[in-house]
Amino acid sequence: MKTTIKTLLVLAVVFGTAAFTTSTIERKEVKEGTITWKGKKILGSHTGTIDLKSGYLEMDGDALTGGEFIVDMTTIVCTDLEGDTKGKLEGHLKSDDFFGVENHPIATLTIKKATKSGNTYAVTGDLMIKGVTESIDFDLEMGDSGASTSVKVDRTKYGIKYGSGDFFDSLGDNAISNKFELDVVLKF
């Protein structure tokens, strides 16, 4: 009987204390975000931008614990070309050969885990492009009013195989790298 009462008292204290514990999770909404992309091919590269639709980081004190970002894929713009060539590349990137924005107008990143070392976090997240979700790892530099990262994404993991030497023979100088780069700057 004494053991039962002691057990009940210990449980009451544990659950009672948990009820009064307050969460310190703060949501840092992104006020401004810049996403610059770079795609490479054998004989050169192209650069451009994509708009961040919305995003936030979840912070527990000064520790990053999560976050989510939504990218408007319909806003893909090429910044290194002009005129008809620019329009053709942008149209091709928006087509089903690449990002299929008519059926997949957004891409998302959800932060699942972050490990801090100084001002840098080793982040693991789920990146969804064209309805396909894959885990991705990258480093995120944090400051008081913003954050930045450079991420390399293997497009073939998301079913984007156009021009890939891994899937098509005889591409020669027309082969396109499987990885594209994203440079992201966030302001809170």
HUDA-V496101 format. One record per residue. N is the residue number from 1. RES is the residue in one small letter. D_LAST is the distance of its C-alpha to the last C-alpha in whole Angstrom. Layout:
BEGIN
n = [N;N]
res = [RES;RES]
d_last = [D_LAST;D_LAST]
END
This chain:
BEGIN
n = [1;2;3;4;5;6;7;8;9;10;11;12;13;14;15;16;17;18;19;20;21;22;23;24;25;26;27;28;29;30;31;32;33;34;35;36;37;38;39;40;41;42;43;44;45;46;47;48;49;50;51;52;53;54;55;56;57;58;59;60;61;62;63;64;65;66;67;68;69;70;71;72;73;74;75;76;77;78;79;80;81;82;83;84;85;86;87;88;89;90;91;92;93;94;95;96;97;98;99;100;101;102;103;104;105;106;107;108;109;110;111;112;113;114;115;116;117;118;119;120;121;122;123;124;125;126;127;128;129;130;131;132;133;134;135;136;137;138;139;140;141;142;143;144;145;146;147;148;149;150;151;152;153;154;155;156;157;158;159;160;161;162;163;164;165;166;167;168;169;170;171;172;173;174;175;176;177;178;179;180;181;182;183;184;185;186;187;188]
res = [m;k;t;t;i;k;t;l;l;v;l;a;v;v;f;g;t;a;a;f;t;t;s;t;i;e;r;k;e;v;k;e;g;t;i;t;w;k;g;k;k;i;l;g;s;h;t;g;t;i;d;l;k;s;g;y;l;e;m;d;g;d;a;l;t;g;g;e;f;i;v;d;m;t;t;i;v;c;t;d;l;e;g;d;t;k;g;k;l;e;g;h;l;k;s;d;d;f;f;g;v;e;n;h;p;i;a;t;l;t;i;k;k;a;t;k;s;g;n;t;y;a;v;t;g;d;l;m;i;k;g;v;t;e;s;i;d;f;d;l;e;m;g;d;s;g;a;s;t;s;v;k;v;d;r;t;k;y;g;i;k;y;g;s;g;d;f;f;d;s;l;g;d;n;a;i;s;n;k;f;e;l;d;v;v;l;k;f]
d_last = [57;55;53;52;51;49;47;47;45;43;42;41;40;37;36;36;34;31;31;30;27;24;21;18;16;12;10;6;6;5;5;7;9;12;15;18;21;25;28;31;35;38;38;35;31;29;25;23;20;18;16;13;14;12;10;9;9;12;12;16;15;14;16;14;16;15;13;14;13;16;17;19;22;24;22;23;24;26;25;29;31;33;35;37;36;32;33;35;32;30;32;33;30;29;33;34;35;31;28;30;28;30;31;27;25;22;21;19;17;18;17;20;20;18;20;19;21;19;16;17;17;20;19;21;20;22;22;23;25;28;28;29;26;27;25;23;22;20;18;14;14;11;10;9;5;5;8;11;15;18;20;24;25;28;29;32;31;30;33;32;36;36;38;37;40;40;41;43;46;47;44;45;42;41;39;35;33;32;29;26;23;19;17;13;10;7;4;0]
END
